[in-house]
Amino acid sequence: QVQLVESGGGLVQAGGSLRLSCLASGRTVSGYAMGWFRQAPGKEREFVSAIRWSTGTTFYADSVKGRFTISRDNARNTVYLQMNSLNPEDTAIYYCATGPARVGSTRSAAGYNSWGQGTQVTVSS
C-alpha cells in the first residue's frame, strides 16, 4: 500500500504561481504513473497532469498545457506540479494519485488506485 501526501496549496492572486508536492511512501512507485487531478465545487474531478515514473513521459490537460509543469524526484520519491499564470478557474482541491494507469487510462481517474487527501488551491481575481 502506498501513502500519498500533498502539500503546497494556498491562496494566490491571478497570474501568480504555486508548486504542489506529493510525497509517496510505503512502496515504490517505479513502474507506475503519478497523476494530479482537481475538483472544483460542484464539478467533477478532472485530470490535470501525469508522469510515468520510469520513463518521465508527461501528460497534460489542454487547459493547463504551457502553464503547468509536472516533474519527479526519484531520490525523494516526490512528484511536483509547478503551476504558473494561475487564474480563478484553477481554483480547486488538487489530488495526487498513483496507479498502473496503463495506456489509454493515464488521463482517467480509473487508472489510479491510491489517492492523497488533497490540497486546496485558491486563485483570487
C-alpha positions, -999 to 999 in steps of 0.1 A, spaced: 0 0 0 13 34 -9 6 66 10 5 100 -8 7 133 10 2 166 -9 15 200 1 20 234 -13 -15 246 -18 -27 280 -8 -41 313 -18 -26 332 -47 -36 361 -69 -44 357 -105 -12 355 -126 8 340 -96 24 307 -91 24 278 -68 43 245 -66 25 214 -53 44 184 -39 33 149 -35 54 125 -13 49 88 -19 58 63 8 51 27 17 62 12 -16 80 21 -47 61 39 -74 86 29 -100 67 14 -130 36 34 -121 22 67 -131 18 97 -108 -11 120 -116 -26 152 -105 -64 157 -106 -85 186 -93 -121 191 -83 -138 224 -81 -170 229 -61 -200 215 -79 -178 200 -106 -165 165 -115 -129 156 -107 -108 163 -137 -74 152 -149 -46 179 -148 -13 162 -154 5 129 -151 40 115 -154 52 79 -159 78 74 -132 101 51 -151 102 70 -184 94 105 -174 68 108 -201 44 136 -192 8 143 -200 -13 175 -196 -48 186 -199 -53 212 -226 -65 237 -200 -31 237 -183 -7 230 -211 20 256 -212 13 269 -177 18 238 -155 48 215 -154 50 181 -138 83 166 -126 96 139 -103 125 135 -79 135 98 -78 156 102 -47 128 119 -27 100 98 -41 82 130 -48 63 144 -77 58 182 -82 33 203 -101 46 238 -109 17 260 -117 23 293 -133 -1 320 -147 -28 308 -124 -63 321 -130 -95 318 -109 -107 288 -130 -78 269 -115 -93 271 -80 -99 236 -68 -88 208 -45 -58 192 -61 -53 155 -56 -22 134 -62 -27 98 -73 -7 68 -84 -15 36 -102 -9 15 -132 -26 40 -155 -19 18 -185 -20 32 -220 -55 47 -226 -62 53 -189 -35 78 -180 -59 107 -181 -87 88 -163 -92 85 -125 -99 48 -132 -62 43 -140 -52 52 -104 -58 32 -72 -41 53 -45 -51 89 -37 -39 116 -14 -62 137 8 -59 168 -15 -46 203 -11 -67 234 -17 -56 259 -43 -75 292 -44 -68 318 -70 -82 353 -64 -91 377 -92 
